[in-house]
Amino acid sequence: MTDLVIDACRWHVEAESLLHKQHALDHFCDKYLVLLDFLRANDLLQEPRLGQAVDNWLSFDFRQSHLTDEGYTLVKLCHSKWSPAYGQAHAQRHLIPWKRGLASLRSGA
């Protein structure tokens, strides 16, 4: 079975011009720290420490194997629509669809 790469920091950084690469890297780190904290708090990560001590974010891949089955179901539901704007990475506001999606999954709706 293949370990699906859901997202990779390098995809975002390499897509930017040289002038914006650092900003893209910082933004990716900031938004994923918030998302991983949410996933961790809701027991959706296979390894609860994921994202807490990343030495090289540029090589960070977010993979299916990082998630519980419920976590992967939530990612399939929310990730493609998740796009926090630059400058809003630390905000919890962009997690509202994730919170609603999780509530819906857990209620069986």
Protein Blocks (a to p, Z undefined) as FASTA:
>chain_A
ZZddfbdfklmmmmpcfklmmmmmmmmmmmmmmmmmmmmmnopafblmgoklcfblmlpc
cdfklpcfklmmmmmmmmmmgccdehilmpmklmmmmmmmmmmmmnoZZ
